[in-house]
Amino acid sequence: MGQRNICTSLSRQQYSTKYKKHVNENEDEGKTRPFAGAQGWAWAGRVPQESVPRLMSFRLTVGRGLGYKPRIVRNRPLLLLALISLQLACSRNRDWPVYGGAPEGGHYSELKQINRDNVKQLQVAWRFDTQETGGLQTSPIVVHGVLYGISPSQKIFAVDAATGQLKWKFDSGVQGTQPDRGLAYWESGDDRRILVGVMNFLYALNANTGQPIPSFGNQGRIDLREGLGRDVGTLFIALTSPPVIYKDLLIVGGRENETLPAAPGDIRAFEVRTGKLRWTFHTIPHPGEYGYETWPKDAWKNSGAANNWTGMTLDSKSGVLFIPTGSAAFDFYGGDRLGDDVFANCLIALKAETGERVWHFQAVHHDLWDRDFPSPPVLITVNHDGKKIEAVAQTSKQGFVFLFDRSNGKPLFPLETRKYPASELPGESAAPEQALPTRPEPYARQLLTEDLLTDRTPEAHQWALEKFRTFRSEGQFVPLGTKQPTVIFPGFDGGAEWGGPAFDPQTGLLYVNSNDVAWDAQLALNTAPRLSGRGIYQAQCTICHRDDMAGSPPLFPSLKNVGKRLAPDAIAGVIQKGRGRMPNFPNLSGDEIGALIDYLTHGKSKKLSSNEPAPPSMPYRFSGYTRFLDPDGYPAVAPPWGTLNAINLNTGDYAWKIPFGEYPELVAQGKKNTGTENYGGPVVTAGGLVFIGATNYDKKFRAFDKLTGQLLWETTLPFAGNATPITYEVNGRQYVAIAAGGGKDLRSKSGGVYVAFALPK
């Protein structure tokens, strides 16, 4: 389970619902029998009608690349020899053909050539340098011995998975400025396709050549801005996670603006061959649809987001798709979207064939804290109350694991509903109650108090204490106000993040890496005229760059003195195209961009004429994402600042929990095991190992004992490995590969290098 073996008769995991029929060559005893197989591959055997261990004939059909031809074998010894030879050949290749390793999203591999006993012998097998900078968050895929990946600027490439030698590279001509975390693969016979997002476009590429397939969409691509019922010219959408493939469908969500105007977060299914739209699920319900009454009457026309930016998970057997969603726009004030806002902040189960809702669970009603479900869920089997239950586990930014019966959405551990404070803002109405799991215990701390402040130095502690006493710190779900900053703990980046957890079916353990630092946030009343440079900055920019333009590096850079670093044309280009985590702003006119640039570079708030289109009116603005850092730039809370956790989902107990990540300069001072912020998830193997990069500052790639959390091996990458690794086998040799690009530590350079490790030959 967890990896594709090209010989489907030997594989435990089925990766397609496509069935091929197997016809008996013997007219007297023959029957046609269907077998499920990985798409594009099949084996067929003639089975006598009576149940006896006797084979009268045998037909073997194998996909391209193995060199076998269909033939009938009427000699049992020869048949056994053929089967043994085939098994040996097939056992030497195990792919990683799906984002997360398998449709279930478990990040699990049955490979065990690399194990506890020999992992210290790992060495670099190959490196592929994209020759680009900017950072990487991509988890590549491997199919038929070819690794498919993405460069920092979103060029798509294929390399030999055993050597790293380039086979092809595709440049769409579109400058990628957003994270692009993965690709999807589909095949049927000789038709092999890579499905991948480049900004707002979804491409279908020939997997053998890298060329767009003209019969798909418009000359090989779909513009995801189209078909959303809004003005295409004003919309931003980027496909930051790969499509999910089900039969002949590809299903996508997308990343959208966190301020208004924003595109609606529709879930859409397209035909994989033609790119034609098959179905749409509205996460902001239209009139007559389930959940419509939880929004204002015209929200489906004006509101945005409630989107799936992090990816989905598929139950191939039942054909049910599990979709986590984020908050509605604007993230931190909802006076224009009063109500629970279903299907924002939900885990939604849909029939993949039709888009029909099966069930949903809303984790946060009327979200005012950007508490998206941040990662694809994991489909697992657990022992609960003496029964085996097919379940779905969903991690959260708040630091909790939600566990449900995947057939009906019933929680497997009780949820506790509590009352929370009301909003102090006129026009806002926070949800009076929210629910959180009682088990497992949260993997991130929930309430910041004075005893949890940093003691790194006496000076840092005193600074943190004085700063903390200006905050409001009351735990989860406290609405933001204008009078004082509110502590968000864990912060806006979790808790858990987009890398997702790994699940080990051998032990029932879920492995979750978590951030454990505090942020603070506040709202402010918008006072500037809407059609002015300052008014546009307040409406569109302060959410990331703050009122004082200081930003929150490294995620949100400072804009102070930006005019000395960039020419006006360069600033305009960033506004129009986006960069890093920043989206583009197609809703802004040329005059609005000019007024904004004047304000950024000279502090002049030019007023525009009344016939200019006005940005959406919002009475409050978010004053900016602000980490609670001490004057030296370290978290102002006590360590650990990042953790790696192993949670038994059969019982809800922790098997182990360790600090995860270090600051090299603090290690040099004797301060080890502080933990750090980390982005990118783990993989777990039958060899007893958990592999993970993720840590921002030490650039380490590590292997832990999956049962104890003991560090067994580590190496330093060329850049931080802020991506989820993969593992696969080619010609009998197991590899572990990771994308290393950095980009989250401003003190270090960024790049775009893929590195594969293996045992010595």
N, C-alpha and C positions, 0 to 999 in steps of 0.2 A: 504494500500500500504506500502511496506517496510518490511513486515514480513509474514511468511508462516503460515496460519491456516490449520491444517490437513484436515479440511472439505472444500473441494474446492468449494462447492456450496455456502459457506458463505464468501469466500475469494475474495477480490477485485483484488488481484494480481495473475496472472498466472505465474508459475515458470517453465513451460516446454512446448515444442511444441508437446509433445506426446498426441495423441488423443485416447480416448477410445469410442467405440460405445455403445449406450444405446438402448436396444431392448424392444419394447412394448410387453407385455405379451398377449394383446388382439389381436387375429388374424384379426378381422374385422377392427379395428381402428388403429392398430399398425403401427408405422413407425420407421425406424432406424435413429437416430439423433446423430450427433457427438457433443461432448462437450469438450472444452479444460480443462485440469485439471493438477494439480501438479503431477509430475511424480511419478508413483507408487500408486496414490490414485485416486479414481473415485467415482462419484455418478451417478446413472442412474434413470431416471423417465419416465414412460409411459405417453406420451402427446397425447390426442385425436387429430384426424386430423382436426376437426373443432375447432375454437378458442372459447371454452367455458370453464368457470371455473369449470371443472369437471374432476376428476381423477377416472378412472375405475380400475386401478391397479397401483402398485408401486413396483419397485425393488430397493433395496439399497445395494450397494456393498461398503464395507469399508475395508481399508488395515488392516494389522495385528496389533494387540495391543489394539483394542478397544473392542473386545469381541462380536461384532455384527456378525450375520450370515445372508446371503442373504435370503430374504423371500418376499412373495407377500402379500400385505395388501389390503383387499377389503372392508374395513370399514373406512369411512372418519374420524370419530372421533379418531379411533386408529391411523390412518395415521397422523393426526395433532399432536396427543400426541407424536408419534415417532419423528416427525420432531422437535417439541419443545425440547424434551429430547436430541436429537442429537445436536441441536444448542447450548444448555446449556453446553453440554460436550465439544463441539469443541471450544466454546468461552473461555474455561478455559486454553487453551494451544496455545501459539503463539511462533513459533520458530524464530530463526535468522539463516537461513540455508545457506546463501550465504555471502561471503566476501563483506562487505559494506551493508549488510542487504537485498539486492535484486539485481537482475541482473543489474538494472539501476544504482546502485552504489550510491544511495542518502543518505545512513546513516539515514534513516527516519523510525520511528515507529509510528503506530496508537495507541499504548498503552498509557493510560492516568490515570491508577490507581495511579501512582506517578505523582504529579502535583505541580503547584506553591504553593498551599495551604498547602501541607503536606510534601514537599521534605525535610524540616528540620528534619523530624522524621526518615529519613533513618538510618539504622544501618547495621552492617555487618551480612549477612545471613550465609555465609560460606567462608572459605579460603582453597585453595589447594596449598600447597608448593611443588614445584618440587624437592626441596632439591638440587638445582643446583645454580651456580653463572654464571655471564656473561651477564646478561641483556636480556630483552624480547622486541620484537616489534610486537608480535602476536596479531591479532584480532581473537578470536575463533569463532566457529559456534555452533549453537544449533539446533538439529534435533530430533524430537520425545522425547523431554525431556532429551536428552543427550548432554553435552557440550564436544566438541572435541577441543583439544589444542595442543601446542607444547612447549617443554621445551627449555631452553637455548642451550643445546647440541643437539637439534633436535630429541629428543625422542617424539613419538606421544602418546597421552593418551586420554581416555574418562572418564568423571566423570558424576555422576548424577547432572543434572543442578539445582536441587532444594536443594541438600545437599552438593555437592562437594565430595561425596564419590567416590573413584576410582573404575572404572569398569575394565579397562585394560590399559596396557602400552606396547608400541612397541619400541624396541631398534633395529635399523637396523644394528648396529655394525659400522656404518659410523659416525665418529666424525663430528658433524655439527659445522662449524666455521663462518657461514655467517648469516645475518638476515633471518628469516623465518616467513613471516608476515601473513600467513593464510593457510587454507585448503579448499578443495572443497568436495562436497557430491553429490553422484548420486545413484539413486535407480530405480529398475524395478522389481515389484513383491517382491519376497523374497530376491532378489539380492541387497544388500545395500553396498556401497563402499565409503571409504574415499580416496581421491586422494590428495597426498601431496608430496612436494619436500623435499628431504634430500640431500643437496649439489647438485651434478650433476645427482642424481637419482630421478626419479619420481615413487613413489610407489602407488599401488592399494591395500588397506587394507580392509578386511572384517569389516564393521562398527560395527558388534556385538561382534567380538572377537579380533580385532586388528591384525589378522594374514594376511600376504601377500597372495594374490590370485594367485595361481600358473599359471593359464591360461592367465594371463596378462603379456605381455612382456617376460622377462627372469625370471621366477619364482617369478613374482609379481612386477617387476620393469623394467623401461627403463633407459638406460644410455643416457642422453641428449647430450653427446659429440659425439655420433655416428650419422651418416647421414648428417653431415654438410659439407662434401667434403674436410675436412682437416685432418691432422694427429691427431688422437684421443689422442695420448700420449702427445701432446704439448698444448692441449686446456684446458682452464678453463671456466666452466659455472656453475652457481648455480641458482636454482629456488627459488628466494627470495619472490615471490608473488604467490598466488595460481592459478591453472588452471581455465579457464572459461569452464563451461559445456554447450554444446548445443546439444540437442537430445542425440545421442550416441557418441558424440565427446567430447574430452577434448583438449583445445587449450592453448598453452604455449609460453612464450618468454624465458627470462633468463637474469641473470646478467653476464657480461663478463669483461675481462680486459680493463682498460682504456689506457694501453700502448700496443704497438705491441710486439709480435704477439698477436692477439685477435681473438676469434671466430666470425664468421658473425652472425648478429642478426636475423636469420631466425625466422619467426613465423610459428609454426607447429601445425597441428591438428592430434591427434591420436584417434583410436577407443577405446572407454572407456572399452569395454569388453576384447579386445585382446591386446591392445597396439600397433597395427599396424599403421604405418604412413598413413594418408589419404591425406593430402595436405601440401604444403610448400609455404610460401610467402617470397620471398627474399627481405630483406630491403636494401641490396646492390645488385642492379639488375644485372642479368646475361644478356649476349648478346641477343638482341631481345626483352627484357622486358622493360616496361615503366620505364623511368628514367635512363636507362643505359648511356645515353649520358651526364648525369650530373656528372659522375665520370670518372676518367682515365680508359683507355681501360681494364686493367687487375685488376682493384680494387676488383672485385668479387672474385679473387683468393688470394689477398694479404691483403686487408683492413679488418677491423673488427669492431665489435660493431654495432652502429645504431640499438640498441636493445631495447626491451620492458622489463625493469626490474621492473616496478612499478605496473603492472597489467593492466587489460582490463575491458571493460564494454560492456554488451550485450543488444541489443534491441530484446527481445524474440519474439515480435510480427512480426517484419520485418525480423528477422534473420540476422541482421547486427551487426557486431562486431566493436567496436571503440578502437583503439590501439594507445596509445602515445609512442613515441620512444625517445631515447636519442642521444647523439652525436656519431660521428664516432671516432675510435681510430687513432691516438693519439689525446687526447682531445684539446690540446692547440696549436698545429702546424699542418697545413694541406698542406704543400708543396707536399706531396705524394698523396693527394686526391683533387687536384684542381677541382673546380666546385661547384655547389650548394649542391651536396651530397644527393639527394633525395633517400631514405626515412628516412634519419636521421633527428631528431628534428621535427618530423611530428605527426599530428593526422591523422590516417589512418582509413578509413571505409572499411571493407571487408565483403563479404558475408560469414557468418560463415560456411555454408554448403560446400563451394568450395574453399574459399580463394581468390576469385576474387575481385579485387579492385573496389570499388564504387566511392570513391573520397578521396582526401587527402589534407591536408593543411600543408605547411612547415612554422614553426614559426621562425626558424633561418636558414638562408642560410649559408652553409660552416661554421659551428659552430667552434669558437675558444675559447669559454668561458665555456664549460661544461653546457650549458643551456638546459638540458634535460627537456622534459615535465615530472614533478616529481610524478604525481599521476594519478590514473584512472579518466577519465572524468565522468561527471554526466549527465544522460539523464533526461530531464525535459520538462515541458510544460510551455510556457510563453505567455503573452499577448503582442504582438508587432504590432504597427501600427494598432490597432483595431482588430487584428486577433490572434487566438490561434495557436501557432506554436510549433511543437515538435522539441525540440532543444537539443544541447549537449554543456555543459559548461566545459571548460578545464582551470584549474589553471596552473600557471607557476612559475618557480624560479625567473623570473624577477619581479614578483609582479603584474601581469595582469591576468584578467579573459578573455579568448577568448570564445565568444558565437556564435554558428553556427546553421543554419537550418540543422537538422541532416539528412534530405533526400538528400541534395545536397552540403553541405559544405559552403553555402553562409553565410558570416558574418552578424549577426543581428545588430551589431553596427559597424560603419565605422572603417576601419583600415587606419592609416596614415603611408605612406611610407616616410622615410627620408634617406638622404645620410649620411654615416659615414666614418671616416678616413680610409685611406689605411694602410696596414701593412708596417713597415719599414724594414722587414726582407727579405733578398734575397731568392727567391724561393717561397715566400708566396704570395697569392693573396686573400685578404679578400673580401667578397661580398660588393659591393659598396652601396647597399641599404638593409634596413630591415624595416619590418612593425610591428606596435604595435596598439592595440585598442585605440580608442578615449574615449570609455566608456566601463565599469565603470572606474573611476579613479584608479590608482594603489593602492594596499593595503600595499605597502612598498615604502619607500623613494627611489628616483631614482638618485639623484646627491648629493655627499658629498661635502660640502663647509665648510669653517672655522667656520661659525656660527652654524654648526651642531655638533661641537666637544664637547666632554664631559666637564661638569663643576662639576663633582662629588667632586673634590677638586681642589684648584688652581694649585697644583703641577701636578695633572693628566692632567689638561687642558693645561698647558705649555708644558708638554711632548708631548701630542697629536698634538699640534700646530706645534712644531718643526718637528715631524715625518711627519705630513701631508704635509708639505712644500717640502718634498723630493719625494712626490708621483705625479703621473699623474692622475687627477680626472676630467673626462669629461663626465660621465654618461655611458649609455649603449653602447655596441658594439664597444669599443675601442680596437683594436688588441694589444696583449701583445708584449712588446719589451724587449731588453736586457739592455737598458740604465738606466731605473728607474722603480720602481714598479708601477703597474697600479691598481687603486682602483676598486674593484668589489662590487657594492652596489645596491641592496642587495647582500649578499654573495653567495658563491657556494652552500650553503645549503638553499637558498631562503631568502626571499619570501616563497612561499608555498613549502611543502615537501610531502613525500610519504603517510602520513596519510590521505590526501584527504579532501575535504570539505563535508559538509552536506547540503541538500536542503530540505526546508519545502514547500510542495505543497499547504499548507493552506495559506501561506502568500507570496510565491514567493521569499523568502529570502534564499540566499546562505551564509553559515557560513564558513569562512576561517580563520584558525590560521596561523600566518605568523611570520617568523624571520625578524628582521630589524637591522642587524649589518653588518659592512663592513669587507671585506677581502682585502688583497692585493696580487698581483701575478706578477711574472717576469719570463722571459725565459733566458736561458744561453746557450752559445755555448758549444757543447760537444768537449772536447779537449783530453780526455783520450783515449787510445787505446780501441777499442771495446771489445777485448778479454783480459780484465784485471779486477781485482777486482773493481777498481774505475770506469771503463767503464761500468761494469754491474750495479753497484750501480746507476750511472747517468741515465742509460737507463731504469731501472726498479723500482728504489726506491725513487728517489728524488721527484717524483710527490706527494708523501705523506709525506715523512720524511725530505724533504728539503736537500739542499746541506750541511748544517752544522749539519745534523742529529738531529736537535732539534725537528722536528715534529711539530704538531699542536694539542696538547692535548685538550680534551680527545679523539677526533676521531682518531688522528694519533700520537701515543706515540713517545717520544724521544728515539733515539737509542744511545745517548751518554752513554758511559760506559756500553753498553749492555753486553759486555763480562764479567763484574763483576756480572751481575744479572742472566745470563743464560749461561749454558755450550754450547759448540759448537754443540753437538747433539741436544740440545733443540732448538737452533737457526735454525738448519737445518730442524727440524720438522715443525717449523712455516713457513719457506719458502716453504716446500713441501706441507703442508696441509692448510695454511692460518690461520687467526685468526681475529675475529671481522669483520671490514670492509675490511681487507686485503685479497685479493684472494691468492690462491696458484700459484706456478710458475712451472708447469710441463714442460715448455719449456727449463728450465735450466738443464744442465747436472750435474753429480756429481762433476766434476772438476770445473764447473762454480760456483756451490754452495760453494765449498770449498774456491775458490778465493774470493767470496763475503764475507764469514765469516771472512777470514783473514783481509779483509779491514775494516769490521765492528768492529772487536775486537782489532786489532793491528795497523790499519791504513796502512797496507802493501798492495800495489796494485800489486799483483802477475800477471804476464803476462802468458797467456796460449799459448800452441803450436798452430801453424797455422792450424793443422788438426782438432782442436776443432771447433764445429759449432758456428758461430758468431751470436750474437743477431741482429735483424733487425737494419739497419743503420738509424739514425735520427740525423740531424745536430744540433737540439736544444733540450734542456730538460726543463721541468718545474721545477722551483726552489723550489716549495713546496707550499701547502695550508697554508696560514698564516692569521689568524684572526687579525684584527686591535684591539689589546687589550692594555690597559694601563699597567704600571709596576706592578699594583696590581692584574692583571688578569681580570679586568672588561672591557666591550666594551669601546673603546676610542671615540665612538660617543655618542651624547646625547640620553637619553631615548625618546620614548620607544624602548626597545631592542626586544620586541615581542608584538604582538597584536592579538586580536580576532575581526573579522569583520563580520558584517551582511550587505549583499548587495542585494538590490532589483533588480532582473534580469529582471523584467518587464520594469523598468525605467532606470536602470543603476545607481541609487542613493544609497547612504549609509543610512541604517536605524540607525546603531550605530557602533562605533569603540571604543575599550577600550584597555588599556595596559593589557598584559597577562603574569602572572608569576612574581615572586619576588626572590631576594636573601635574605635568612633569616638573614644573618649578617648585610645587609644593612637596613633591616626593623628594626633591633634592634637599628640602628643609626638614625632612623626616616625617612629613604629614602624608601618609599613604592611605589608600583605601577610603578616600573621601567620597567616591562616586562622582559622576559628572552627568550633565545632560547628554542624552543619547537618542539617536534617530536611526531607524532601521531595525529589523527584527532578527530573531534567531532561527536556526534549523536544528532539528534533533534527529539522531540516527540510531539504527539498530546496533551500531558499534559502541553504544554507551556514551555518546558525546553530544554536547550542545555547542554549536559553532555560532559566533556572533562577533560583528565588528561594532558599529553604531556609535561608539564613544567619540565625542567631539574633539578632545584636546590631545589625547595620548596617541592617536592614530593606530591603536592596537587592533589586531584580529586575534580572537581567543578561542580556545576549546576548553570546555568544562566537563567534568564528570557529571552526567545527567542525574545520577542518584544522590550525589553528595554536594555538588556545587564546587568541588575542588578544582582549582585551575591546573590544567594538565599541559597546556601549550599556549604560547603567544608569540606573535611576530609583529613587527612594525611595518605598516603599509606606507606607500609613498605619500598618500593623503588619507585623511580620515575616511573610514569605510561606513559612511552614512547611508547604508543600503542593506537589504536582506541578502545573505549569501545563498548559494545553491550548491547541490552536490549531485554528481552524475558519474556514469561509468562508460568509458570508451575502450574497446579492445581489451577488456579485463582489468583496466586500471581505473581506480576511483579518483575523482578530482573534487576539490572544494574551491569554488570561485566566488569572488566578490568584486563589486565595483567600488573603486576608491577615488573620490573626487574632492572631499572636504567641502569647504565653502561656508561652514558655520562658525569658524574661528577666524576672526579678522586678523589675528596675529600670524596666521599661517597662509601660505599660498593655496590656491585651489587648482584642480586639474581634472583629468578624466582617464583613469587607468583601470583596466580590468586585470586582475591577478588570479591565477589558478595555482593551487597547491596539490601535490600528490606525494606518495611515498617514493623513495628511490627505486629505480628499476633494478 
